[in-house]
């Protein structure tokens, strides 16, 4: 696995590429792709970064693992390719968008349209073994994505971080709240969405903040 990632992220994360943990992570991921079926396809591991250059990030939506069933994972958190059934958590995200801002999302689970507007759809772990949720946790990806969040917090300002669920909320503890807007809620999973994700109004709040800071709001359609 060569580290092929947008040049803006290559520069922003320069201290990570030579770190000992990252070398071990690369060895692990390479061996897993050789040994078994791993998602997403290797060419899409860093898709979220390639779709959303460092200096263009306006919003970060933090997920946990890539989808682990065939044809779903494409390197963007919560997103699935066009034509694939919209997953339950994304159905609830769309439901909240309708309720919050009165917009009808497109009938697809492909969220590249958000990424291209500056929404970094970041999973905490960027690879997973087929049919085995969380199988690539604690091998170094979390250290890498912690560095992503920390670097955005320190080197940028005016970003909206949407942290859904206790895992994402804990991971966002390093974010400087004086420089960024951090919005938290329960996870949009059907198991927890009714506990406060539905009705959180994060999408309107994000756009109000971006507008107030001179940025173009996100078209959540």
Steps between C-alpha positions, in 0.01 A plus 500: 500500500670817386374813673315666214308792643422853385811721508342742748462217752847367420637833619264551796571153639869489410605392850278191485648326195833428668359416843572142618131425559419592139759262359350222712151598385602487134653153549183378670266639234711364214504154655123508554427590137721209395350258752126561468228733371527851640279805447506755351699419184862598564477786251226660712657480847572875493201601287364737765824699490527499122145634466553773760842673502634622834446870440144444373362316806194679642324215683624171645257209547669227699407135455655191654562209256454455126203284403610137502263341248562476121447807284441748783823662619646772279728688737251762622328465838127416476516498117426211263525492119208613293256212449579335834217498755527798735620370842281550809721766662505705182122465473479670841749766395279577200193502725663763721597711198138501384376596846772756569528696177210376288723360227431166330835317462572329171386134485857366518741411777796640306626801699773618263279805440560602863872423493551719195351794693746465788350228720773262620325165545757344729490152649712438808623171350556508123495127421309193616498127429194376311211398727697590816404835647778676695756242387766762416462706816803543728754451222592867456218656302361673809839664563505623142147640505561660841787682329266609220254651749776660707666651192172646375432642846843663527565618144152602387217703653124522453437129434179329613556158659193274512564232762226239527518232766725454802792368295512806273448736793798353686714520188420870468627594845816653348308756291551864599146624564617862488598458133231260377136401549452153650149354490427172676203262500422129533591283202248494210477121521143371540608378845571851627370766257181552705709595805587840359645473152158555346425860583864606554481758218870467426467572130339841542741586783797404284384721213423793732853478640661476156301797373592704808868425430481606135480151353254361247249273681478133409224389266389195697278378216 
